[in-house]
Amino acid sequence: MNITLICVGRIKEDHFRDACSEYEKRLGAFCRFNTEIIEPERLSDNPSQAEIHNALNREGEKILKKIPSGAYVCAMCVEGKEMTSAQLADITKTLPLKGVSSVVFIIGSSFGLGEGVKAAADLKLSMSKMTFPHQLARVMLSEQIYRAYTIIYNKRYHK
């Protein structure tokens, strides 16, 4: 399985970057995992809703170009479905049986994702109703993908 994590913006803090690298390394035992970075659109210090909307649409166009044809697309968004780690593992496990060989997870900017990206998603997923630092979301998602594979392969990691 090919898993791609498309993210808007780079991780600035070393500890978040190190955590992502660790999960990327661990995932190598289960799948081909890579991260694609989209540079965020520049916004003014106090952007209007219209400016944010336009920036999300421009970022969305860049994101959509990175999605391989036939990929299963999961957009991370606050209005998405919440699920357990086991439910994510079930989805991950069944995709190859449906002929899917690529899965793309998308994390937008701190303002979210444009409507075009959400419309293109097969699944809209929310991590929680709580708010987390944007860069931590990348670590959490990487960990959950790793956890899904440990569940699928019956490894001791998941309790």
MDTraj code that builds the backbone (N, CA, C; nanometers):
import mdtraj as md
import numpy as np

residues = "MET ASN ILE THR LEU ILE CYS VAL GLY ARG ILE LYS GLU ASP HIS PHE ARG ASP ALA CYS SER GLU TYR GLU LYS ARG LEU GLY ALA PHE CYS ARG PHE ASN THR GLU ILE ILE GLU PRO GLU ARG LEU SER ASP ASN PRO SER GLN ALA GLU ILE HIS ASN ALA LEU ASN ARG GLU GLY GLU LYS ILE LEU LYS LYS ILE PRO SER GLY ALA TYR VAL CYS ALA MET CYS VAL GLU GLY LYS GLU MET THR SER ALA GLN LEU ALA ASP ILE THR LYS THR LEU PRO LEU LYS GLY VAL SER SER VAL VAL PHE ILE ILE GLY SER SER PHE GLY LEU GLY GLU GLY VAL LYS ALA ALA ALA ASP LEU LYS LEU SER MET SER LYS MET THR PHE PRO HIS GLN LEU ALA ARG VAL MET LEU SER GLU GLN ILE TYR ARG ALA TYR THR ILE ILE TYR ASN LYS ARG TYR HIS LYS".split()
xyz = np.array([
    [0.0849, -0.1169, 0.0000],
    [0.0000, 0.0000, 0.0000],
    [0.0899, 0.1237, 0.0000],
    [0.0525, 0.2219, -0.0774],
    [0.1190, 0.3518, -0.0778],
    [0.0344, 0.4476, 0.0047],
    [0.0951, 0.5067, 0.1053],
    [0.0273, 0.6055, 0.1889],
    [0.1006, 0.7379, 0.1697],
    [0.0254, 0.8395, 0.1324],
    [0.0820, 0.9736, 0.1168],
    [0.0112, 1.0674, 0.2122],
    [0.0894, 1.1448, 0.2822],
    [0.0374, 1.2489, 0.3704],
    [0.0678, 1.3824, 0.3022],
    [-0.0357, 1.4505, 0.2579],
    [-0.0197, 1.5827, 0.1961],
    [-0.0508, 1.6864, 0.3025],
    [0.0445, 1.7754, 0.3266],
    [0.0312, 1.8748, 0.4328],
    [0.0587, 2.0140, 0.3783],
    [-0.0167, 2.1096, 0.4280],
    [0.0098, 2.2492, 0.3960],
    [0.0999, 2.3045, 0.5050],
    [0.2191, 2.3451, 0.4670],
    [0.3138, 2.4036, 0.5608],
    [0.4132, 2.3032, 0.6151],
    [0.5253, 2.3555, 0.6576],
    [0.6340, 2.2732, 0.7122],
    [0.6283, 2.2740, 0.8642],
    [0.6825, 2.1682, 0.9231],
    [0.6921, 2.1620, 1.0685],
    [0.8139, 2.2433, 1.1108],
    [0.7930, 2.3333, 1.2045],
    [0.9004, 2.4214, 1.2490],
    [0.9765, 2.3671, 1.3702],
    [0.9077, 2.3036, 1.4631],
    [0.9704, 2.2565, 1.5860],
    [1.0365, 2.1208, 1.5657],
    [1.1590, 2.1076, 1.6174],
    [1.2356, 1.9838, 1.6030],
    [1.1638, 1.8639, 1.6634],
    [1.1014, 1.8811, 1.7805],
    [1.0385, 1.7662, 1.8469],
    [0.9216, 1.7104, 1.7658],
    [0.8452, 1.7967, 1.6990],
    [0.7374, 1.7483, 1.6127],
    [0.7953, 1.6805, 1.4886],
    [0.8979, 1.7400, 1.4315],
    [0.9628, 1.6842, 1.3128],
    [1.0228, 1.5467, 1.3458],
    [1.0880, 1.5362, 1.4627],
    [1.1465, 1.4083, 1.5043],
    [1.0391, 1.3014, 1.5241],
    [0.9275, 1.3396, 1.5836],
    [0.8183, 1.2430, 1.6044],
    [0.7625, 1.1941, 1.4713],
    [0.7418, 1.2856, 1.3773],
    [0.6928, 1.2454, 1.2446],
    [0.7916, 1.1518, 1.1766],
    [0.9199, 1.1827, 1.1865],
    [1.0234, 1.0977, 1.1260],
    [1.0222, 0.9582, 1.1869],
    [1.0017, 0.9506, 1.3168],
    [0.9975, 0.8205, 1.3838],
    [0.8810, 0.7361, 1.3320],
    [0.7625, 0.7954, 1.3198],
    [0.6485, 0.7176, 1.2702],
    [0.6647, 0.6840, 1.1227],
    [0.7232, 0.7724, 1.0459],
    [0.7499, 0.7428, 0.9045],
    [0.8434, 0.6221, 0.8941],
    [0.9468, 0.6179, 0.9784],
    [1.0402, 0.5057, 0.9798],
    [0.9677, 0.3769, 1.0185],
    [0.8865, 0.3818, 1.1220],
    [0.8131, 0.2632, 1.1671],
    [0.7157, 0.2134, 1.0609],
    [0.6522, 0.3061, 0.9906],
    [0.5553, 0.2675, 0.8885],
    [0.6205, 0.1945, 0.7712],
    [0.7501, 0.2135, 0.7536],
    [0.8213, 0.1458, 0.6461],
    [0.8101, -0.0055, 0.6521],
    [0.7816, -0.0604, 0.7676],
    [0.7634, -0.2050, 0.7818],
    [0.6305, -0.2522, 0.7236],
    [0.5365, -0.1601, 0.7041],
    [0.4012, -0.1977, 0.6630],
    [0.3581, -0.1445, 0.5261],
    [0.4129, -0.0309, 0.4869],
    [0.3661, 0.0344, 0.3644],
    [0.4748, 0.1279, 0.3118],
    [0.4487, 0.1834, 0.1947],
    [0.5350, 0.2898, 0.1434],
    [0.4708, 0.4209, 0.1853],
    [0.5365, 0.4917, 0.2746],
    [0.4813, 0.6142, 0.3327],
    [0.5662, 0.7328, 0.2907],
    [0.5006, 0.8356, 0.2408],
    [0.5746, 0.9580, 0.2103],
    [0.4887, 1.0802, 0.2415],
    [0.5569, 1.1906, 0.2586],
    [0.4909, 1.3169, 0.2904],
    [0.5179, 1.4164, 0.1792],
    [0.4135, 1.4822, 0.1336],
    [0.4230, 1.5886, 0.0334],
    [0.3864, 1.7192, 0.1027],
    [0.4716, 1.8192, 0.0866],
    [0.4474, 1.9492, 0.1494],
    [0.3986, 2.0487, 0.0452],
    [0.2909, 2.1174, 0.0773],
    [0.2386, 2.2269, -0.0035],
    [0.2719, 2.3556, 0.0707],
    [0.3327, 2.4476, 0.0032],
    [0.3630, 2.5757, 0.0675],
    [0.2326, 2.6534, 0.0893],
    [0.2128, 2.7065, 0.2092],
    [0.0888, 2.7811, 0.2360],
    [0.0874, 2.9139, 0.1612],
    [-0.0310, 2.9578, 0.1289],
    [-0.0483, 3.0893, 0.0671],
    [-0.0205, 3.1962, 0.1720],
    [0.0386, 3.3033, 0.1290],
    [0.0656, 3.4138, 0.2215],
    [-0.0629, 3.4929, 0.2432],
    [-0.0853, 3.5262, 0.3694],
    [-0.2029, 3.6037, 0.4063],
    [-0.1585, 3.7284, 0.4814],
    [-0.2426, 3.8280, 0.4814],
    [-0.2131, 3.9480, 0.5588],
    [-0.2210, 3.9149, 0.7077],
    [-0.1764, 4.0075, 0.7921],
    [-0.1767, 3.9834, 0.9369],
    [-0.3173, 3.9635, 0.9931],
    [-0.4139, 4.0280, 0.9338],
    [-0.5524, 4.0161, 0.9785],
    [-0.6394, 3.9867, 0.8558],
    [-0.6341, 3.8627, 0.8040],
    [-0.7019, 3.8329, 0.6779],
    [-0.8539, 3.8341, 0.6895],
    [-0.9171, 3.8806, 0.5840],
    [-1.0634, 3.8764, 0.5766],
    [-1.1066, 3.7350, 0.5416],
    [-1.2343, 3.7065, 0.5587],
    [-1.2878, 3.5756, 0.5210],
    [-1.2675, 3.5499, 0.3725],
    [-1.2823, 3.6525, 0.2910],
    [-1.2628, 3.6368, 0.1465],
    [-1.1172, 3.6017, 0.1150],
    [-1.0232, 3.6659, 0.1844],
    [-0.8814, 3.6365, 0.1625],
    [-0.8494, 3.4922, 0.2034],
    [-0.9039, 3.4498, 0.3159],
    [-0.8836, 3.3125, 0.3620],
    [-0.9437, 3.2145, 0.2615],
    [-1.0661, 3.2417, 0.2180],
    [-1.1351, 3.1558, 0.1217],
    [-1.0533, 3.1405, -0.0064],
    [-1.0014, 3.2516, -0.0583],
    [-0.9214, 3.2475, -0.1804],
    [-0.7918, 3.1699, -0.1603],
    [-0.7283, 3.1897, -0.0445],
    [-0.6045, 3.1171, -0.0150],
    [-0.6313, 2.9669, -0.0059],
    [-0.7394, 2.9274, 0.0601],
    [-0.7732, 2.7853, 0.0717],
    [-0.8000, 2.7240, -0.0654],
    [-0.8637, 2.7997, -0.1530],
    [-0.8890, 2.7493, -0.2883],
    [-0.7596, 2.7318, -0.3667],
    [-0.6665, 2.8263, -0.3541],
    [-0.5377, 2.8143, -0.4243],
    [-0.4569, 2.6963, -0.3685],
    [-0.4563, 2.6820, -0.2360],
    [-0.3886, 2.5670, -0.1759],
    [-0.4552, 2.4372, -0.2216],
    [-0.5872, 2.4402, -0.2286],
    [-0.6625, 2.3230, -0.2716],
    [-0.6268, 2.2784, -0.4114],
    [-0.6062, 2.3721, -0.5017],
    [-0.5665, 2.3377, -0.6385],
    [-0.4321, 2.2653, -0.6376],
    [-0.3395, 2.3124, -0.5548],
    [-0.2075, 2.2474, -0.5446],
    [-0.2210, 2.1078, -0.4839],
    [-0.3065, 2.0946, -0.3841],
    [-0.3277, 1.9647, -0.3190],
    [-0.3849, 1.8644, -0.4183],
    [-0.4886, 1.9056, -0.4899],
    [-0.5558, 1.8141, -0.5821],
    [-0.4613, 1.7633, -0.6901],
    [-0.3641, 1.8432, -0.7303],
    [-0.2659, 1.8006, -0.8318],
    [-0.1729, 1.6919, -0.7783],
    [-0.1587, 1.6819, -0.6476],
    [-0.0684, 1.5838, -0.5854],
    [-0.1345, 1.4480, -0.5621],
    [-0.2656, 1.4394, -0.5797],
    [-0.3375, 1.3152, -0.5502],
    [-0.3266, 1.2204, -0.6699],
    [-0.2720, 1.1003, -0.6471],
    [-0.2631, 1.0037, -0.7568],
    [-0.4018, 0.9574, -0.8019],
    [-0.4132, 0.9279, -0.9279],
    [-0.5387, 0.8781, -0.9829],
    [-0.5765, 0.7476, -0.9144],
    [-0.7023, 0.7358, -0.8767],
    [-0.7523, 0.6144, -0.8134],
    [-0.7249, 0.6032, -0.6649],
    [-0.6625, 0.7044, -0.6070],
    [-0.6306, 0.6992, -0.4639],
    [-0.7566, 0.7182, -0.3800],
    [-0.7566, 0.6566, -0.2650],
    [-0.8595, 0.6801, -0.1639],
    [-0.8153, 0.8042, -0.0877],
    [-0.9024, 0.9040, -0.0799],
    [-0.8649, 1.0339, -0.0238],
    [-0.9367, 1.0571, 0.1089],
    [-0.8568, 1.0874, 0.2104],
    [-0.9084, 1.1178, 0.3432],
    [-0.8682, 1.2600, 0.3789],
    [-0.9661, 1.3484, 0.3891],
    [-0.9407, 1.4878, 0.4248],
    [-0.9640, 1.5060, 0.5739],
    [-0.8648, 1.5589, 0.6413],
    [-0.8758, 1.5859, 0.7845],
    [-0.9441, 1.7211, 0.8012],
    [-1.0617, 1.7209, 0.8631],
    [-1.1342, 1.8460, 0.8814],
    [-1.2237, 1.8370, 1.0049],
    [-1.2488, 1.9512, 1.0653],
    [-1.3222, 1.9542, 1.1923],
    [-1.4635, 1.8974, 1.1793],
    [-1.5244, 1.9123, 1.0637],
    [-1.6609, 1.8615, 1.0468],
    [-1.6638, 1.7152, 1.0037],
    [-1.5467, 1.6517, 0.9983],
    [-1.5384, 1.5126, 0.9573],
    [-1.5891, 1.4168, 1.0636],
    [-1.5886, 1.2910, 1.0279],
    [-1.6351, 1.1841, 1.1157],
    [-1.5262, 1.1507, 1.2171],
    [-1.5651, 1.1319, 1.3412],
    [-1.4734, 1.0826, 1.4424],
    [-1.4831, 0.9308, 1.4432],
    [-1.3687, 0.8651, 1.4606],
    [-1.3697, 0.7192, 1.4676],
    [-1.2600, 0.6702, 1.5599],
    [-1.2715, 0.5453, 1.5968],
    [-1.1705, 0.4842, 1.6815],
    [-1.0518, 0.4410, 1.5965],
    [-0.9428, 0.4081, 1.6652],
    [-0.8253, 0.3553, 1.5956],
    [-0.8599, 0.2243, 1.5253],
    [-0.9401, 0.1421, 1.5891],
    [-0.9801, 0.0146, 1.5291],
    [-1.0635, 0.0357, 1.4031],
    [-1.1488, 0.1373, 1.4034],
    [-1.2281, 0.1666, 1.2839],
    [-1.1384, 0.2132, 1.1691],
    [-1.0386, 0.2956, 1.2000],
    [-0.9439, 0.3379, 1.0964],
    [-0.8674, 0.2168, 1.0435],
    [-0.8304, 0.1266, 1.1311],
    [-0.7618, 0.0041, 1.0883],
    [-0.8508, -0.0788, 0.9967],
    [-0.9793, -0.0890, 1.0289],
    [-1.0723, -0.1653, 0.9447],
    [-1.0804, -0.1071, 0.8042],
    [-1.0885, 0.0248, 0.7955],
    [-1.0923, 0.0896, 0.6644],
    [-0.9632, 0.0613, 0.5890],
    [-0.8506, 0.0796, 0.6571],
    [-0.7199, 0.0588, 0.5954],
    [-0.7045, -0.0850, 0.5464],
    [-0.7532, -0.1779, 0.6237],
    [-0.7417, -0.3197, 0.5902],
    [-0.8266, -0.3575, 0.4690],
    [-0.9441, -0.2973, 0.4552],
    [-1.0353, -0.3368, 0.3472],
    [-1.0049, -0.2684, 0.2134],
    [-0.9329, -0.1585, 0.2138],
    [-0.9081, -0.0869, 0.0886],
    [-0.8376, -0.1713, -0.0173],
    [-0.7317, -0.2466, 0.0168],
    [-0.6688, -0.3290, -0.0866],
    [-0.7641, -0.4338, -0.1456],
    [-0.8584, -0.4812, -0.0651],
    [-0.9564, -0.5788, -0.1138],
    [-1.0496, -0.5171, -0.2175],
    [-1.0573, -0.3848, -0.2160],
    [-1.1400, -0.3118, -0.3129],
    [-1.0578, -0.2622, -0.4315],
    [-0.9325, -0.3045, -0.4393],
    [-0.8463, -0.2654, -0.5503],
    [-0.7744, -0.1332, -0.5311],
    [-0.7785, -0.0791, -0.4103],
    [-0.7127, 0.0487, -0.3826],
    [-0.5679, 0.0217, -0.3420],
    [-0.4741, 0.0886, -0.4093],
    [-0.3329, 0.0697, -0.3757],
    [-0.2680, 0.1975, -0.3225],
    [-0.3430, 0.3075, -0.3238],
    [-0.2908, 0.4344, -0.2721],
    [-0.3946, 0.5019, -0.1839],
    [-0.3475, 0.5489, -0.0697],
    [-0.4321, 0.6257, 0.0209],
    [-0.3624, 0.7588, 0.0446],
    [-0.4404, 0.8651, 0.0392],
    [-0.3882, 0.9995, 0.0618],
    [-0.4625, 1.0605, 0.1796],
    [-0.3872, 1.1040, 0.2791],
    [-0.4411, 1.1801, 0.3904],
    [-0.4001, 1.3249, 0.3689],
    [-0.4921, 1.4170, 0.3923],
    [-0.4650, 1.5586, 0.3672],
    [-0.4890, 1.6400, 0.4932],
    [-0.3866, 1.7168, 0.5304],
    [-0.3981, 1.8123, 0.6405],
    [-0.3775, 1.9507, 0.5804],
    [-0.4769, 2.0361, 0.5935],
    [-0.4690, 2.1706, 0.5389],
    [-0.3920, 2.2653, 0.6280],
    [-0.4092, 2.3917, 0.6021],
    [-0.3442, 2.4952, 0.6825],
    [-0.4193, 2.5114, 0.8144],
    [-0.3756, 2.6043, 0.8967],
    [-0.4456, 2.6287, 1.0233],
    [-0.5866, 2.6821, 0.9992],
    [-0.6148, 2.7262, 0.8760],
    [-0.7501, 2.7701, 0.8411],
    [-0.8332, 2.6558, 0.7824],
    [-0.7727, 2.5391, 0.7654],
    [-0.8471, 2.4242, 0.7160],
    [-0.8194, 2.3925, 0.5703],
    [-0.9215, 2.3364, 0.5058],
    [-0.9128, 2.2951, 0.3658],
    [-1.0202, 2.3651, 0.2845],
    [-0.9901, 2.3877, 0.1573],
    [-1.0882, 2.4439, 0.0658],
    [-1.1987, 2.3437, 0.0359],
    [-1.3123, 2.3945, -0.0058],
    [-1.4281, 2.3088, -0.0334],
    [-1.4012, 2.2091, -0.1456],
    [-1.3179, 2.2447, -0.2427],
    [-1.2858, 2.1525, -0.3522],
    [-1.2149, 2.0279, -0.3040],
    [-1.1263, 2.0428, -0.2073],
    [-1.0549, 1.9279, -0.1509],
    [-1.1519, 1.8421, -0.0713],
    [-1.2356, 1.9052, 0.0077],
    [-1.3330, 1.8288, 0.0862],
    [-1.4278, 1.7518, -0.0052],
    [-1.4683, 1.8140, -0.1150],
    [-1.5593, 1.7480, -0.2083],
    [-1.4926, 1.6281, -0.2764],
    [-1.3616, 1.6340, -0.2946],
    [-1.2880, 1.5252, -0.3600],
    [-1.2592, 1.4090, -0.2655],
    [-1.2834, 1.4278, -0.1369],
    [-1.2484, 1.3266, -0.0372],
    [-1.3487, 1.2120, -0.0344],
    [-1.2960, 1.0926, -0.0196],
    [-1.3797, 0.9745, 0.0028],
    [-1.4235, 0.9678, 0.1482],
    [-1.3401, 1.0250, 0.2359],
    [-1.3687, 1.0262, 0.3783],
    [-1.3237, 1.1596, 0.4350],
    [-1.4108, 1.2217, 0.5119],
    [-1.3732, 1.3405, 0.5893],
    [-1.3599, 1.2927, 0.7331],
    [-1.2415, 1.3128, 0.7890],
    [-1.2092, 1.2572, 0.9196],
    [-1.1691, 1.3680, 1.0157],
    [-1.2212, 1.3596, 1.1375],
    [-1.1855, 1.4524, 1.2439],
    [-1.1142, 1.3746, 1.3538],
    [-1.0082, 1.4325, 1.4086],
    [-0.9373, 1.3653, 1.5175],
    [-1.0102, 1.3808, 1.6496],
    [-1.0776, 1.4935, 1.6658],
    [-1.1416, 1.5209, 1.7936],
    [-1.2214, 1.6502, 1.7809],
    [-1.3095, 1.6717, 1.8753],
    [-1.3787, 1.8002, 1.8826],
    [-1.2908, 1.9051, 1.9492],
    [-1.1827, 1.8590, 2.0113],
    [-1.0896, 1.9523, 2.0749],
    [-0.9997, 2.0162, 1.9691],
    [-0.9372, 2.1252, 2.0058],
    [-0.8440, 2.1944, 1.9183],
    [-0.7020, 2.1605, 1.9614],
    [-0.6184, 2.1271, 1.8626],
    [-0.4789, 2.0941, 1.8875],
    [-0.3899, 2.1866, 1.8060],
    [-0.2644, 2.2027, 1.8485],
    [-0.1710, 2.2775, 1.7640],
    [-0.1638, 2.2118, 1.6257],
    [-0.1603, 2.2925, 1.5240],
    [-0.1663, 2.2429, 1.3864],
    [-0.0551, 2.1417, 1.3575],
    [0.0651, 2.1696, 1.4037],
    [0.1763, 2.0787, 1.3758],
    [0.1640, 1.9472, 1.4523],
    [0.1001, 1.9505, 1.5671],
    [0.0771, 1.8285, 1.6427],
    [-0.0191, 1.7356, 1.5680],
    [-0.1088, 1.7917, 1.4914],
    [-0.2036, 1.7108, 1.4146],
    [-0.1298, 1.6157, 1.3211],
    [-0.0202, 1.6606, 1.2624],
    [0.0574, 1.5758, 1.1724],
    [0.1191, 1.4580, 1.2490],
    [0.1685, 1.4841, 1.3679],
    [0.2238, 1.3774, 1.4515],
    [0.1128, 1.2795, 1.4888],
    [0.0003, 1.3318, 1.5328],
    [-0.1111, 1.2466, 1.5754],
    [-0.1619, 1.1597, 1.4605],
    [-0.1747, 1.2170, 1.3417],
    [-0.2227, 1.1386, 1.2282],
    [-0.1212, 1.0311, 1.1903],
    [0.0057, 1.0660, 1.1874],
    [0.1092, 0.9667, 1.1559],
    [0.1050, 0.8519, 1.2564],
    [0.0886, 0.8857, 1.3835],
    [0.0805, 0.7833, 1.4874],
    [-0.0422, 0.6954, 1.4668],
    [-0.1547, 0.7542, 1.4306],
    [-0.2776, 0.6763, 1.4116],
    [-0.2685, 0.5848, 1.2899],
    [-0.2015, 0.6285, 1.1857],
    [-0.1798, 0.5413, 1.0695],
    [-0.0922, 0.4234, 1.1117],
    [0.0139, 0.4528, 1.1876],
    [0.1003, 0.3458, 1.2386],
    [0.0202, 0.2516, 1.3287],
    [-0.0594, 0.3070, 1.4169],
    [-0.1417, 0.2254, 1.5073],
    [-0.2370, 0.1372, 1.4269],
    [-0.2959, 0.1910, 1.3214],
    [-0.3866, 0.1120, 1.2370],
    [-0.3147, -0.0115, 1.1829],
    [-0.1934, 0.0074, 1.1363],
    [-0.1185, -0.1072, 1.0846],
    [-0.0808, -0.2067, 1.1945],
    [-0.0509, -0.1585, 1.3140],
    [-0.0198, -0.2530, 1.4224],
    [-0.1439, -0.3327, 1.4610],
    [-0.2608, -0.2728, 1.4480],
    [-0.3854, -0.3457, 1.4729],
    [-0.4060, -0.4505, 1.3641],
    [-0.3891, -0.4094, 1.2391],
    [-0.4081, -0.5009, 1.1254],
    [-0.3162, -0.6225, 1.1370],
    [-0.1904, -0.5988, 1.1734],
    [-0.0918, -0.7062, 1.1794],
    [-0.0747, -0.7654, 1.3196],
    [-0.1676, -0.7336, 1.4081],
    [-0.1700, -0.7938, 1.5420],
    [-0.0409, -0.7710, 1.6212],
    [0.0149, -0.6540, 1.6115],
    [0.1362, -0.6197, 1.6875],
    [0.0954, -0.5730, 1.8251],
    [0.1875, -0.5742, 1.9197],
    [0.1575, -0.5422, 2.0599],
    [0.1403, -0.3934, 2.0874],
    [0.1670, -0.3068, 1.9922],
    [0.1639, -0.1626, 2.0148],
    [0.0263, -0.1140, 2.0636],
    [-0.0799, -0.1591, 1.9975],
    [-0.2153, -0.1127, 2.0313],
    [-0.2688, -0.1880, 2.1525],
    [-0.3231, -0.1127, 2.2476],
    [-0.3801, -0.1755, 2.3674],
    [-0.5272, -0.1421, 2.3768],
])
top = md.Topology()
chain = top.add_chain()
for i, resn in enumerate(residues, 1):
    res = top.add_residue(resn, chain, resSeq=i)
    for name in ("N", "CA", "C"):
        top.add_atom(name, md.element.get_by_symbol(name[0]), res)
traj = md.Trajectory(xyz[None], top)
